[in-house]
Amino acid sequence: MPRLALFLVLAAAALLAPAAAESHAAVPRGFFGVQVNGPLDQPSVDLDAEARTMRAAGVESWRVEFAWDQLERDRGSFDFAATDRKVLAAARAGMDVLGLIVRAPAWANGGNLDPFVPPRSAAALAGYATALVGRYGPGGSLWAEHPEVPARPVRAWEVWNEPNLKNYFNVKGSFVRPYARLLRAAAPAIKRADKGATVLMASMANYSWRDLARLLKAERRLPFDVAGAHPFSGRPSNALKIVRLNRAVLNRYGYRKRPMWLTELTWSSAKGKKTPLTKNWETTEKGQAERLRQAYRLLLRDRKRLRLARIYWYTWATVDRESKNSFDYSGLRTWTGGSSFVDKPALAAFRAVVRAAR
């Protein structure tokens, strides 16, 4: 998701040597996902039409933000309209949803206007997670209200996003203990509401493997089913190395059998667009497509060794104009207003990757 600052790891990731090639046959269900945000939040967009386009391109799963500060602005009063729209569109198209539980309302975080200040009470976050499962999980109220839509419950929930970065987890000092406290509260609450749910520990960015090691060394036996990472780097080969480094940390601290989901993988096509260049991460539209092809090829090759079960491209569509934020050029399609979109070369590359993997 958009960031105020981004460190992209290059040389430090070269600690692990390349592994032998592996077959990437029979990728798991839901392997190919995308983030659904940005222009797709606009009411003018025909989300069902975009969902059909995604499905035709091979997308199987959406990562959707369930922003606490927007869905429960006042304690106990929920407005699910925005997320209802997305979950129903995904269900109608036959796609799964990964729910990202993130941000905190002022009533929960001590009156802070910054929603990335975490809640003072971990129990409050657990209550919010329980409400989400009650709405979108098996037997949830959304499905009772919409019997015309084949129920496709949300069964996977990610607890926060990039807590190792101050911009997204605004705490004094280390993120380790405050984040572990939230995860220890939210994960059991999700499991109580849906015993078959999958709980993701928040994906981290930048020097993610170092911060993951700090977390797992200090906080043993954390309750999560899947770990993630955001392997942003200028080169696809270094993105792979970042994933390997995260896998090595998981193995070292007793989580060898836990799968990994890359909940954000992307390159920006902002080169030449007056955005701040960040260590060769921005490229052209043609370069974006080529890096996508290379990254998926490398990650699919090592998928089994890495226990890599899903990859979410960030993001499906962006405005690709008049922005100083490089992530606003990271989409597979460009939104041109209303319900109009134009394919970028990266979408053709994505389709080709999916075809080759099946």
Helices and strands as residue ranges (DSSP letters): G 11-13, E 32-35, G 38-41, H 47-57, E 61-67, H 68-71, H 81-93, E 96-102, H 122-136, H 141-145, E 156-159, H 176-193, E 198-201, H 208-218, E 227-228, H 236-252, E 260-265, H 285-301, H 303-306, E 308-313, E 317-318, G 326-329, E 333-337, E 340-343, H 345-357
